[in-house]
Each structure stands twice: as structure tokens, then as C-alpha cells.
Amino acid sequence: MATAALGSVVMGLIAATVITAGAAFAQSPPQSLPTVPRARDVVGIALGMTRDEARAAVFRHDPNLTIREITDASGQPQGLMATIPDTAPADTPRDRLVVRLGGRDRRVIAVARDVSFVRALNVSFTGTYESIERKYGPRSNPVPLDTVRRNGLADLVWIASSLSTLERSEPRIEACKQIGPLMVAEDQTLPAVSGLDATCGVGLHIRMTSHQGNTNVVASLSQRLWDASAQP
């Protein structure tokens, strides 16, 4: 019973409240962002948010996360990093968020999330896949659930075309999903993103893996949401 309840809580971490993210996003100036993917947030952290809005969204997602500011060599804000404290119980999902800020007004231009789950939590691969589909809508690479579950790996991509529609060209999809590591360097700065085609617009790349020996239990989930046109 306790495991089932905890599983429900974990699923809540994955299926973020789009209404909350939309409300925060609406406070920002209008953005000329494509309409795909359908939701432009990761666990409530939306593209276009200010730094303060992003901090508030992280707290709403999980108030137990430790938030650190990321600055460049001159002390200018680059983004935020939020992680589970080292003191958290061993069965707590190991959640890590990196928020990248850009532009003169330092708004969110990219979000990276990596979370791993111990097998005992029994986070459903099928349930997680379906919640992702409900939130983000049709994909650039429409892979059936049976196929990804059988392989134990879901590699899901949403890329906006130049016409703000869903990109279907495989070479274009592959080119546009190369967004850089979006991880924090040893000196606590965000590495520069190079070689990115600014015409790619908004993109989302989600990768989900299953535990060995049980393809219907999630082992890890990574999410990368970005606005290529806003990258520094």
C-alpha cells in the first residue's frame, strides 16, 4: 500500500501541472514561440519565465530540492540548479534540474531534468509514457508504446518547424535535437552551446529507460526543453 502511494507521488513529479506553468508563463511578455510541443514546460518550469518565476516553479514542484544560482565569471546570472539533498532517503527519486537563462532580461531559454528511480518504487513505464503523451501531444517521431516498452527505451522528440508546425523530416529532427549537455561544469558555470541551428525553434527531447529484467518499471527519465532561437 505504501509503495503504491509513493508511486502516485512520483508520477506527480512527472506529470507536472500545466495550468500552474501556464499561469506563470502568462505573466511574461508575449513570446513568438511555436505551438509545439503542446506544453512548453518541464515540471512547471516554462520557457520565457523570469528567474524568480522559475525559482517559484521549482519550489512548487518539490520544496525539498536545494536550489543554487549559477553565474558566469563576471557574476552575471546564467541559471539555476536544483537537486535532492544528500540527506534524502535512499528510495527518494534522485531529481536534478538545470534551468538556463538568456537574453537581456534573463528569462528561461532551456530546462534540463534528470531523475532516476529505485526499482522498488515500481514507477510504471506505460503510465509515464501515457502521461507524457497527454501533456505534450503528438511527436515528431511517433513510436508506438508497444515498441518502446519492448525495447525498454523511449526516445521521444518534439521539434517545431519553421512554420511552427511539427517537424517530420528525420534529418531535421536529428539536427535540431542536438542541444548540448545543458549540464553544470566543474566551475559551477553552464558551458556554451555551440553549433545549434537557431531556426530549429522550440524543441523537447525526453528519454526514458526501464530497469533491467522488467521493461514496465522506469529506471530513469531525462527531459530537455529549449528555445533554439534564444540560445546565447
JOJOPE-V137251 format. One record per backbone hydrogen bond with DSSP energy under -0.5 kcal/mol. NH is the residue of the N-H (numbers start at 0). CO is the residue of the C=O. Records with the same first field share a line. If there is no record, write none. Layout:
# JOJOPE-V137251
NH = CO  CO
This chain:
# JOJOPE-V137251
4 = 0
5 = 1
6 = 2
7 = 3
8 = 4
9 = 5
10 = 6
11 = 7
12 = 8  9
13 = 9
14 = 10
15 = 13
17 = 15
20 = 16
21 = 17
22 = 18
23 = 19
24 = 20
25 = 21
26 = 22  23
27 = 24
32 = 30
34 = 163
37 = 135
41 = 44
44 = 41
45 = 43
46 = 39
47 = 107
48 = 45
50 = 105
53 = 49
54 = 50
55 = 51
56 = 52
57 = 53
58 = 54
59 = 55
60 = 56
61 = 57
64 = 61
65 = 82
66 = 64
67 = 80
69 = 78
70 = 68  187
71 = 75
74 = 71
77 = 69
78 = 69
79 = 98
80 = 67
81 = 96
82 = 65
83 = 94
84 = 63
87 = 84
91 = 88
93 = 115
94 = 92
95 = 113
96 = 81
97 = 111
98 = 79
99 = 109
100 = 77
101 = 106
105 = 102
106 = 101
107 = 48
108 = 99
109 = 99
110 = 224
111 = 97
112 = 222
113 = 95
114 = 220
115 = 93
116 = 218
120 = 117
121 = 118
123 = 121
124 = 215
127 = 123
128 = 124
129 = 125
130 = 126
131 = 127
132 = 128
133 = 129
134 = 130
135 = 131
136 = 132
139 = 156
140 = 156
142 = 140
147 = 143
148 = 144
149 = 145
150 = 146
151 = 147
152 = 147
153 = 207
154 = 152
155 = 153  205
157 = 203
159 = 199  201
160 = 164
163 = 160
166 = 158
172 = 168
173 = 169
174 = 170
175 = 171
176 = 172
177 = 174
178 = 176
184 = 188
187 = 184
190 = 182  188
193 = 191
197 = 195
199 = 196
200 = 197
202 = 225
203 = 157
204 = 223
205 = 155
206 = 221
207 = 153
208 = 219
209 = 151
210 = 213  216
213 = 210
216 = 213
217 = 122
218 = 208
219 = 208
220 = 114
221 = 206
222 = 112
223 = 204
224 = 110
225 = 202
226 = 108
227 = 200  225
229 = 226
230 = 227
